Amino acid sequence: MTIYTPMPMELVLDGWRNEPGPFVEVTINGVFMQLSPTDAPGIGRIVRLLSAPLDYYLLSEYAPGQLISYHPAAEPPKGSDLPDFTW
């Protein structure tokens, strides 16, 4: 691969090996999206939409970078109606 740029290579390749931060995948209003959690609990910044109706990609409230409220998944409560399969 050849890169032609007037910028120094240190700036071009800065952060190349950094792993992207922790992401959360949630479904909100029928839209499956990838969020980057913020410092505020239950608030995330939209990274990208993974699965949504086509017209949702044009809505500004679902644009990457927008803040959205979500609730992190919790474990099912004890004594729920799920069957117990312990032997």
N, C-alpha and C positions, 0 to 999 in steps of 0.2 A: 504494500500500500504506500502511496506517495501523497504527502500533504504539502501543498503550496500555501504558505501563509506568511504575512509580514510579522506575525507575533512570535515571541520567543517560545521555543518548544516547552519550556518549563510551565508557561501559562496554558498552553494548549493541552498538555497532558496532566495538569494539576487535578488531583482527585480521581484519576483514572482507576486506581486500584481500591478506592474506598467503597465499602459495601453500602448499599442504600439502607436507610434506617428501618426500624421495625414498622411493618405494615399490618393493618387489620383489614380483613375482608368481611363485609357486612352486606345484608340486604335491607334496604330501606325503601318503603313504598314500591316494592317490586323491582327495584334497581339494585343489582349486585355490583358493588363498587369496592375499590381499594382505598383505604384511608391511612393517613399518617397521623397517629395520635398527637394531641397537643398537651401542654402542661395542665390544662383544665380537664378534669375527669368528665368523660362522656362527650367530649368535643373532638372532632377530627377534621383534618384538611383533606379534601378529595384529591387523590393522586390520579386516578383514572376510573372510568366506568368499564366494568368487565362484561356486563350483560344488562341490556336495557332496551325498551322499545325505541325504535329509531328516532322518534320525535323528541325524546328526552336528551339526546346528544346536542340539541339546539337550545335547550333551556339554560339560562344563565345560572340558575341556582344549582345545577349539577355540573358546572364547568370546573375543570381542575383548578385547585387553589382556593375554592370556596370552603368556608367552614360549615360543618353540619353536625347536628346532635345525633349521637348514637349511644346505645347502652351495651357495654361489653358483655359477652355471653357468660352466663353463670352456670354452675353445675345444677342439675335438677335437684329440687329439694328432697330431703329425706321424707319417706312416707308418701311419696307421690303414687299415682295410680299405675306406674310402670311395674311390670312383674319382676319379682326377685328371682334370679336364676342361680343363686348360690347353692351348692350341693353339700 
